[in-house]
Amino acid sequence: MRRAAVLLAASVLVLAGCGAGDPAATSAPGSTTTTAGSSAGTTSATPTTDPTTTAAPSTTAAPPTTTSTSPTPGPTVVLDPGHNGGNAADPGTINAPVPDGAGGTKPCNTTGTSTDAGYPEHAFTWDVANRVADLLHDQGVQVVFTRADDTGVGPCVDVRGELGARVGAAAFVGIHGDGAAPGGRGFHVITSSLDPGGAEVAAATQALAVDLRDSLTAVEPVSDYLGTDGLDSRGDLAGLNLNTVPAVYVECGNMRNAADAALMSSEAGRQALAQQLAAGVLAFLGR
């Protein structure tokens, strides 16, 4: 059972460089108190807040709601499970332009990708994020999610990217699965090449990326098709460009690759990935 006391920002988002794959399937509603499902693509939950969907692209996040009762809360980490289960059903919303943090615009969001067997990225990211939140909370870390469930639409990438600064986060971690050519295997960690928070934040972002890279190698090889030694830097991702706290996206594997898909589709694989993601964040926080 999910034990984490989670800070929830009800209307916020992130878009990674995942492939825009098949229309995403809808999984069971989730919330700040979630039990990870025993089969691929399944989550179950007892809501502690009303799920919020985005009726139209938004650039303003709702104030976070806290369920933590800790008298001495630890550092705050934003977990951004990529995409959302309702995105495919609302192309008008997710295709609308929003600021990209580089002087242009990006679509509000995308549907994400899936494995060849149909396990959708949005369900993978939601499940893994909940597992990571449990592990972080066990170590006294406060967690903020960028979306309230796995059935809504959005929120948009600009809203997600601005959340870290709004809640005073020590780190922002976007969780994704890539949709590359099936011959490519492995994970990679993405940072913004624009250094939106300045030199000090850029150095901390790089440290966060390295800690996550080093931790994840225990369960998954680094990408053999993109980046260098499991690290990549890009200037086209709004969720990173608009972050002024240490922020990364983690493409946990290539969902179109058979070996990566097997890992990401299994409960044991998702737990292993979550454990290493949490370990990397904790190493960065010095906990």
N, C-alpha and C positions, 0 to 999 in steps of 0.2 A: 504494500500500500504506500502511496506517496505520502511522505512525512513533511516535506518542505513547507515552511511558511514563506510565501512568495509575495513580493510586491508586484502588483499588476497594473501596468498602464493600459487602459482599456481601449485606446484607439491609436495605435502606432505600428510602424512597419520597417522592412528591409528587403532589398532585392539583390541577390547575388548574381554572379556570372554563370548561373546554371543554364543548361540548354532548355529552351522552351519546348517541352515534349508533349506527350499525349494529354488531352484534357484530364485534369486531376479528379480522381474519385473522391467522394465524400466519406470521411470516417466519422466515428461516433463523437459527439460533443465532448470537449475537454474544458478544463478550467484550472484554477490555481490549486486544486486538490485532485490529483489524477492517479489512477492505477494503470500502469502500462499493460497493454494487452498481451496475451500469450501467443497470439499469432500475428503474422506480418500485416501491418496496416491497421491494426485495431487498437483503440484506446478506449478506456471507460472512465467516467468521472462523476463526481458529485459537485455541482457548481457551488462556489462560495461567493461568486459575484455574477451579475447578469451578463451573459455573453454580449459583446458589442460587435456589430458589423459596420462596415463603412458604406454608406449609401452613395457617397460621391467622394472623389479624391479630396483628401484633407491635408492641410499643412500645419494644423494645430493639434497637438496631442492632448488628450484629457488628463487631468491631474491623476497621478498614481494613487491607487488604493492599497493600503498596507494591511496584511493579515498577521504580521509578525507581532509577537508579544515579548520578544527578547528585551530585557532591560538595558543591555549593552550591545546594541546591534553592531555587527562587523561591517566590513566594506560591502558596497553594493556592486553587483555585476548585472549588466543587462544581457539576457539571452534572447536572441532573435531567431526563432524557428522560421525558416524561409517559406514564403508563399502562404497560401491558405486554402482550405478545402472548397470554399465557395467561389474561388476566383474564376474558374472556367465557365461558370453560369452567368457571369456579369462582365462581358468584354467591354461594355461601355465605360464602366468604372476603371477597370485595370488598364485599359489602353489610353486613358486620358493623361495628358502631359503634366508633369510636376517638375519642380527645380531639380537639377542633377548635381548641384554643388560645384559645377565647373563653368557656369555661365550659360548653360543650355537647359534642355529638358530631357526627361526620360519618361517612359510609360509608368503609370502609378505602380504597377506590379506585373507579374506574369503567372502563368499556371504552374511553372516548374516542369520537371521532367518525370520519368518513371523508369522502372526496370522493364525489360522485355516481357516479363510476366504480369506487368500491370501494377506493381506496387508503387504508389505515387510518392514523389519527393515530399510533398506537404505533410503526409502522414509520417514519413521517416523523420523529418525534422522535428515535428511535434513530439513524437515519442522520445527521441533522443534528448531533446531539451528538458523534458520532464524528468528524465533519469539524471541528467546533469544537475538540475536544480536540487533534487534530493541529496545528492552527494555533496554539493556545495553547502547546503543548509546544515548538514551534519557537522560541518567544520566552522559554523558560525557566520557564513557569508549570506547576506541578504540578496535576493534575486528578483529582478524585474523582467517580466515577459513583454514582448512587443505585440503579442496578440492574445486574446482571451480564450480562444478555442480553435478547433480545426474544422469548423463549418462555416466560418464567416468569409467576408470579402475584404481584401487588404489587411491592414492599412497600407498607405502608400509609402514608397521608399524614402521620401523626404521626411515624413513624420517619424519613421523608425530611426532614421539617421540622426535626428535631433534629440532623441530621447535620453541618450547617455548624459549629455550636459544638463538636461532638465532635472534628472534625479541625482546628480552628483556621483555618477558611477565611476568606479576605479577601472572598469574595463567593459567593453562591448564585444560580444562574440556572436556572430551570425553563423547559424548552422545550416548547411546545404548539402546537396548531392549533385554531382555534375552529370551532364548528359552529352558526353563527348563520343567520338567514334569508338566502337566496341573493342578495338585493339589496344586502347590506352587504359592503363590501370594506375591506381594509387590516389592518395589524397594530396591536396596542396592548401596552403594558407595564404590568403590574399590581404594585402595592405593597400591603402591609397597612396598613389605617387604624388599627390598634391599637398601632403602634409598640412591638412586644414587646421590642426591645433598648434602649429609651430614646431620648432626644433625639439623642444623638450618632450612634447607629446609624441612626436615622430620617433624619437629614440625609445620611448616606453612602448609604443606600438610594435616596433621591431623586436623588442625583448619579449613581448606577449606572443608574437608570431613564432619566435624561436622556441619558447617554452612549450607551446602547443605542438609545434613540429616535432620536437625531441620526444615529447610524451607519446604522440600518436604512432610513432614508428614501432612501438611495442606490439601493435595489432594490425597495422596496415603499411604497405610500402609507400614511399614518397612517389609522387606522380612521375611517370616516365614519358609523359606527353606534353606537359605544360609546366612552366616555372623552372627554377633552379634549386635543387636540394630541397624540394617541398615548399618553396617560398615563391610568391609571385607579387608583383606590384602593378596596379592599374589605376588609371585616372577616369574611368568611365562608370564607376559604381557609386550612385548617389548616396546609398546608405553609409558608405565609408567616407565619401567626400564631405558630407555634412556633419561628420562626427568630430567633435573637438576633445574627445577623451580617447585613450588607447583603444583602437577598434580594428577588428579583423573579421573576415569571412573565412570559414573553414569548409572547403569542399571535401567532405569526408570520404569520398570515393567516386568512381565513375559508375553510375547506376546502369549504364549500357554495357559494362564489362561483366562477363559471367562471374568471375571470381569476386569482384567487388559487390555485385548484386547479391550473391549468396550471403556474404557477410552482412550487408545492410538490411537484408530481408529477414534475417533471423533474430529472434529475441536475444539470444546469447551474443550475437554480433553487435547488436545495438547497445547492449549493456557494456560490452567491452569497449566500444567506441566512447560511450558516455564516461566510463571510468577514466579513460586517458584524457578526454577533454577536461574533466574536472581536475585531474592531476596537473595538467598544464596550467590551468587558471590558478590553482592553488600555489604552484611554483612561482608564478608571476607575482602573486599577492604576498609571497613570503610566508605562507601558512603551512 
